[in-house]
Amino acid sequence: MKLWFNLLCRDIDAQLAFYQRVLDLPEAAASRSPIYCALETPDFQFGFNAEPAYESLGLADRKPIDGTNAPTIAYATFMVEALARVDAAAALMTSLGGTIVKAPFKTYYGQWQTVLADPEGNVFRVAAVIA
């Protein structure tokens, strides 16, 4: 099974560039369309849908109200191979237009992680297992 996780975005190209810098992942060029682009690994595809996707998915009544943050009801966690990658992701946030929700910290379950938000306010975590 391969997971595809998608965000509905205001600017899919900017979101692709942001996550590509933070996660150092290649674009899934074969999946690109006028309203969709994605990053991809052998295990998952992380996609960015433009506004017309709300209508095509039957979600027009769930579009966020302009000027407000949508509530956080789900978030992605990107497990990286080294603690330094967690710190590096947090260090990039302000220069890329994102924000640090919670600076890197040691969890009670043995991970080094940071909680971040992308330029459109979507929350995500970057984490590594502490050896």
Protein Blocks (a to p, Z undefined) as FASTA:
>chain_A
ZZddddddfblmlmmmmmmmmnopacdfklpcfkbccdddfkbccddddfklmmmnopmm
mgccehiacddfbdcddddfbfklmmmmmmmmmmnopacfbgcdddfkopacdddddfko
pacddddddZZ
